[in-house]
Amino acid sequence: MMIVAVNTIRVKSGHVGEAAERFQNPKGVQHAPGFIRMELLTESLEEHDELKVCTTWENKEAFQGWVNSDAFKQAHAHSRPKPEGGPAEGQAAHGGQPKPGAGIMLGAKLSVHEVVFTYPDKP
């Protein structure tokens, strides 16, 4: 059964556009077996802004295959804690410029949903 994985990312107010830049060029998900599409939704709330990264997959196994892949680990390396004494999140290792969106992410929550039906149904 087809699924949609939704990663809801909280972002500091006023920075949703900056954070959305990170998703302009997918980093491998588009080549993952079973991947159908990705959509990025944004919303400005009182306390913070939100990005919803919605990926559609042929089935849950395809999504799990992506999450457990080396390509996923490389694409999400910026969100992993750095070793003590290493560069801060989003900073380049040798004094380079910070990545777009660095330091504005507040947290994230993943939810996975089964697709019961779509309309219009495309072949």
N, C-alpha and C positions, 0 to 999 in steps of 0.2 A: 504494500500500500504506500502511495506517495506521501511524503511528509514535508513540512515546512519547519525549519529551525529558525528561531527568532532570538538574536542576541541583542538585548536592550542595554545600551551603553549610556550611562549618565555622564554628562559633560558640564563643565562650568558654564553658567549663564553667559550668553553672548558669543559663545565659541563653537556653536554647532556647525557652521559653515567650514571653519578651520578643521574641525575633526572629520567632517565628511570628505575632505580632500584625500585622506588616507585610503579611501575606498574607490577613488577614481580609476585606479589601475589595479585590477585583481592580481593577486600574487600566487596564482596556481589553481585556485578553486575551480576556475572555468574548465580546467582539463581533468578534474577528478572524475573517475567513473561514476555514473549515476547522477551527476550534477545536472540540473535543469536550468535554473536561473537564480540571479541574486537581485534583490531590490533594497534600496536604502531609503528609509522613511525618517523624517526629522520632525521634532516638535519642541517648541519653546514653552517651558513651564515656569511657574513662579520661582521655585527654589533652584532649578537647574534646567538644562536643555537635555533632550534625549535623541539618540540615534537608534533606530531599529534596523538591524542588518538581517534581512529575511532571505534565507536560501532555501530553494525547493529541490528536493531529491527524489529519485525514483522509489527509494525505500529507506528504512532506517539503517540497514546494513551499509548502504552506499555512504550515508552521512557518517557513520562510525568509521568507515574506511578512510574518509577524509580527515576526521579528527585524529586518527591514529597514524597518519602519514607523516613522513619527513617534510613534505611540502607545507603541511599545516604548521608544524613546529617552526619552520623557517619564516612563514608568513606572520606568525604571532610572536616572534622572538622579542619584539619591542614591548610587549605587555608583560613579559616575565620579569620577576625581580632580578636585579643585577647583583653580582657578588659584592660583598663589602669592599669598599675602596675602588670599585669600578665606576664607569661613567653613570650618571643619573639617567633615569628613564628618558628616552628620546634623544640623549646626547650622543654625538659621534665619539668614538674612542680616542681620536687624536686631535681634539680641539676643534672639530668641524662644527657646522651649524646644526642646531636641533632639528629633529624631524618635524614636519607639520603636525600640529595637534599635541606636541609633547607637553606634559604637565597639566593638561586640562581634563583628562579622563578622571572621573570620580568613582567608577565602579561599573560592573556589568552583571547581567543575569541572563542565563540561557533557558529557553523553553522550547520543547519539541512537540509539534502538533501533527496528528494524522489528518490528511485531506480527505474529507468525506465525499465532496464533489466539487467541481468547478463549473462555472458558467460564463461564457459559452464553452462548451466542451470542444477542445481542439483535437484533431486527429493526431 
